[in-house]
Amino acid sequence: MQVVAAGVEPVGTVSVLDRGRVVGTIELEAGDGGRGTLAISGLGRGIHLLTAQFAGTDAVRGSTTLLPSTVLVF
């Protein structure tokens, strides 16, 4: 995932949620280019709707993905 902001490199916490339940977090640090990777384990079988929430900082406003990513676990 990547957080993009005009004129500043985003740092801070990104939470990944499955229908509103946090399933993991990523800490974006200086030098990451606003990018992070998360391995999610423990998702049960079925369809999962994942969204990401960037907490925001003094320099960058927080935000949430507009549309969920659909993941199917067999």
C-alpha positions as CSV (number, residue, x, y, z in Angstrom):
1,M,0.0,0.0,0.0
2,Q,1.1,3.6,-0.5
3,V,0.1,6.9,1.1
4,V,0.6,9.9,-1.1
5,A,0.7,13.5,-0.1
6,A,1.6,16.6,-2.1
7,G,5.0,18.1,-1.1
8,V,5.6,15.9,2.0
9,E,6.5,12.3,2.7
10,P,3.8,10.6,4.8
11,V,4.9,9.0,8.1
12,G,2.8,7.4,10.7
13,T,0.3,4.6,11.2
14,V,-1.8,2.8,8.6
15,S,-4.4,0.4,9.9
16,V,-5.8,-2.4,7.7
17,L,-9.4,-3.3,8.6
18,D,-11.7,-6.2,7.6
19,R,-15.3,-4.8,7.8
20,G,-14.2,-2.4,10.5
21,R,-12.1,-4.8,12.5
22,V,-8.3,-4.1,12.6
23,V,-6.4,-7.0,11.2
24,G,-3.0,-5.3,11.1
25,T,-1.0,-2.1,11.2
26,I,1.9,-0.6,9.3
27,E,4.3,2.1,10.6
28,L,5.4,4.3,7.7
29,E,8.8,5.9,8.4
30,A,10.9,8.5,6.8
31,G,12.6,7.1,3.7
32,D,9.8,4.6,3.0
33,G,8.3,6.8,0.3
34,G,4.9,6.4,2.0
35,R,5.0,2.7,1.2
36,G,4.4,-0.3,3.4
37,T,3.7,-4.0,3.2
38,L,1.6,-6.1,5.6
39,A,1.3,-9.9,5.7
40,I,-2.1,-10.8,7.2
41,S,-2.7,-14.2,8.8
42,G,-5.7,-15.5,10.6
43,L,-8.4,-14.5,8.1
44,G,-11.0,-17.2,8.1
45,R,-12.5,-18.8,5.0
46,G,-14.8,-16.6,3.0
47,I,-14.9,-13.1,1.5
48,H,-13.1,-10.3,3.3
49,L,-13.5,-6.6,2.5
50,L,-10.2,-4.8,3.4
51,T,-9.8,-1.1,3.8
52,A,-6.8,1.0,4.9
53,Q,-6.9,4.0,7.3
54,F,-4.0,6.4,7.6
55,A,-4.1,8.0,11.0
56,G,-2.6,11.3,9.8
57,T,0.0,13.6,11.3
58,D,0.4,17.4,11.8
59,A,1.7,17.6,8.2
60,V,-0.7,15.1,6.5
61,R,-4.4,14.7,7.0
62,G,-5.7,11.3,7.8
63,S,-7.7,9.3,5.2
64,T,-9.4,6.1,4.4
65,T,-9.6,4.1,1.2
66,L,-12.7,4.9,-0.8
67,L,-13.4,1.3,-1.9
68,P,-12.5,-1.9,-0.2
69,S,-10.2,-4.5,-1.7
70,T,-12.0,-7.9,-1.9
71,V,-10.0,-10.9,-0.7
72,L,-11.4,-14.5,-1.0
73,V,-9.9,-17.1,1.4
74,F,-10.5,-20.7,0.5
